[in-house]
Amino acid sequence: MPKISVIIPAYNVAPYVGETLRSVFAQTFVDFEVIIVNDGSPDTEEFERVLTPFRERINYLTQENRGASAARNTGLRAARGEFVAFLDADDLWLPGYLADQLAVIRERNCDLVCADALIFGESPDAGRTYFETVMDSPPPNEVTFLDLLSGERSLITSGVLTRREHVLAVGLFDEKLRNAQDFDLWLRLARHGTRLVYQPRVLLKYRARLNSLTGDAINSHLRELLVFEKVEQSYDLTPEERVQVEPVIRNRRALLQYELGKLRLVPRDFARAREAFAKSNSLRPSLKAHAALWLAWLAPTWMRALYVRRTVDQFRPTPNPACLTPQNNNRARAPFQKQI
């Protein structure tokens, strides 16, 4: 049996998957299997042509399009390794990725380790690391359930190596969540008693692609809000846990609603922008949210122009402003995850 199962879901990634697989097979640690799950991709013909040189070295599975959760679950059910590593089909591992990740698990007697990533591609954060963009301070030794829930800490899916038995024990990825399903899984693992730690070294490259349109960003935030509903309704929290969790979720909802308000300005959906700002202010009253709501009523067109201009300034070269995802508040982003 292989020590590690590498699970790669794929959808519309034919131009990238060859480079990704070369980074996997360049690993210094070689006791692994590779499982690629084609999630009903429309570019299957080209995708399979790119896979041709690797076919004898991979377990290639296909399914109808059911989303990233279902694709990863298909891979998990086929996996044989003690550990599983998740990798998006357009991200790249450095040669020592698996060896260094496994060493941390052994040295620190933990169950899940997340490495840092260098961001590259079409993003104002290109050249920075993932930890720099989502954390105000260096990562701690361990990550707790409340750390993840509050948004203070985050995991990048392509940088995670974990024990397969823990993922099976908590019920795999939630296939009802078409986005933010990785966030939900990390939360359930943390509550299950899985020891989550950070690997401070940069061991992978995260490819940022400018295909996250405003609508995708709105959906990402809405689905993250669905995860909070799931936590409240399905996580079987004790009374003591609820006392801790409820204010954290309320603050996160307030921040996400504020970000949704800004996003809805772009397509001139001013009514729902005002609704989002109002929800944010009711959840966590603040001068910023109150001012945003006031401006969305009195001068929505001017407010939109200001927001679009400030967002465009963060991109070089400047793309179409209607296709921008806000980058000014990293904590409001859904956990790093490709749209697959």
Secondary structure, 3 states (H helix, E strand, C coil): CCCEEEEEEECCCHHHHHHHHHHHHCCCCCCEEEEEEEECCCCHHHHHHHHHHHHHHCEEEEECCCCHHHHHHHHHHHCCCCEEEECCCCCEECCCHHHHHHHHHHHHCCCEEEEEEEEEECCCCCCCEHHHHHCCCCCCCEECHHHHHHCCCCCCHHHEEEEHHHHHHCCCCCCCCCCCHHHHHHHHHHHHCCCEEEEEEEEEEEEECCCCCHHHHHHHHHHHHHHHHHHHHHCCCCHHHHHHHHHHHHHHHHHHHHHHHHHHHCCCCHHHHHHHHHHHHHHCCCHHHHHHHHHHHHCHHHHHHHHHHHHHCCCCCCCCHHHCCCCCCHHHCCCCCCCC
